[in-house]
Amino acid sequence: MNMLQACLLLSSALFCIGLVTALSRSNTILVLLGIEIMLNAANLNFIAFWRFSPAGSAPATGVIFVLFSIAVAAAEAAVWLALVIALYRHQQNIRLQEATRLKG
Amino acid sequence: MNLTFALIAFLILASAVLAATRRDLIHSALLLVGNWLGVAFFYLWAGAEFVAFAQALVYVGAISMVVLFAVLLTRRMRTELPLLVATRDRVVSAVLGGAAVFGVLAVAVLRTPLDTNPAKPAGSVSMLSLGQQLMGPQAAAVLIVGVLLTVSLLGAVVLASSDADGKEGAP
């Protein structure tokens, strides 16, 4: 097992922790935190592949990818937390099971 | 195996597991700050200093503050709801699903022959070349990300503000 595989295993474990968090909790904010953990795992993959890539590939592609990914994650977190506050105003709690107003 | 890498991996995974299992939301949010700091340390270890500082500024500085604000704004009752049976079933199935996904990913990573170059020194991309890349070939993407951030923040303000006539949802 070389270093790149260790980094990929680390990001896989982080991704699965985020997946379990997002699937198992009923609090909307904790679901957001699980999704952020998964995004961080993807960014770890970008940096690991950039760091251990063979010589001759593009010099800064992974770093630029991660910068844009962080910007999109910030926008996503802002919109999600606005949704949480709107949900709280409508139903006075933030449990996902009770957000069934649009259910057909 | 590198000792620094092992320490960083332990910090990242331990804080993530602890944050996923706490009952108190404040504890989870603060432990997630530790997780994001660990990821920033990983970027520093890998030689991507600019990304590490961007991670520390955006996640540790900004997103954690937004999350803590949301926690404090939506916390009303101290008494937690009792753990329902359906919730326990969902936790078990989520853990099983996550373990299955990790098994598939781990086997795929370990079985794939990866062509690596471990001899590359750290810090191989300078700030100057990064800025020239961002302002030269990637300038359109930078502009699009700026527009995306503006639109999403305006949308967040519209979503979070109450109605002007107050016919619904005045707290």
Interface residues (C-beta under 8 A of the other chain):
Chain A: M1 N2 M3 L4 Q5 A6 C7 L8 L9 L10 S12 A13 L14 F15 C16 I17 G18 L19 V20 T21 L23 S24 R25 S26 N27 I29 L30 L32 L33 G34 E36 I37 N40 N43 L44 I47 A48 W50 R51 F52 S53 P54 A55 P59 A60 G62 V63 I64 V66 L67 F68 I70 A71 V72 A73 A74 A75 E76 A77 A78 V79 L81 A82 L83 V84 I85 A86 Y88 R89 H90 Q92 N93 I94 R95
Chain B: M1 N2 F5 A9 I12 L13 A16 V17 A19 A20 L25 S28 A29 L32 N35 W36 V39 F42 Y43 A46 G47 A48 F50 V51 A54 Q55 V58 Y59 A62 I63 V66 V67 F69 A70 V71 L73 T74 R76 L81 T87 R90 V91 S93 A94 V95 G97 G98 A99 V101 F102 L105 A106 V109 L110 L114 D115 T116 N117 P118 K120 S124 V125 S129 L130 Q133 L134 Q138 A141 V145 L148 L149 S152 L153 G155 A156 V157 L159 A160 S162 E168 G169 P171
